[in-house]
Amino acid sequence: MTDKQHDRDEQGDTRPETDAERRRRRAQFLRELHEAKALRDRVQPRRARAARMRQAMRMRTFRW
């Protein structure tokens, strides 16, 4: 988020947010989240492997 956007949000901009703005913010958030997870996996490979194994176990035991 840029400083101008941040300042506008803090001042209580009352105009409703458009769907396009919301989707753009959500896409940015998801990109940053994916990047953070990838970084964590690189710096903590053992913990990342354990998390993958737990997720795989969850998927194997999930009932449709």
N, C-alpha and C positions, 0 to 999 in steps of 0.2 A: 504494500500500500504506500503510495507516495505521500509526501508531507501535505500537499494540498488536499488530497482526499481525506487524510486523517484529520486535518484541521476542520474541514467541512463537517465531518461526522461528529466531532466533539462539540461543535457549535449547535448541534441539534437541528440539522437540515430537515425540514418537515415535509419536503416533497417525497411522494412515494417512490420507492425503488422500482425500476422497470425490470421485467423478466430478463432482458439481455444483460443488465448490470449484475443481477443476482447470479445468472449462469456464468458470467465472466469471473466473478469473485469465487464462485464454487470451483470452477476449472483451475484457477490459480491455486486455491487451497489444496486441491487434490494433487496438482503437480508438485507442490512443495512437500506434501505429506509423503508422496511416493519417493521423492528425492531423499527425504530424511530417513525413510525406512531402508533405502538402498545404502545410504551412508552407514547406518547402524549395522547392517548386515556385513559391510566390509570391515568395520573396525572391531566387531565382536562376532567372528565367524562361529565360535562354539555355541554361543547363545542363539545365534540365528539358526543354526542347524537344529538345535533343540526345539526352537519355536516351529520350524518346518515339520519336525517329527510329530509334535503335539497337534498341529493343524491336520496332518495326514491321518493321525489316529482319530481325530474328531470326524473327519470326512468318512472314514471307514465305518465308524459306528453310528453314523447318522441314518435315521430311518426315513424313507420317503413316505 
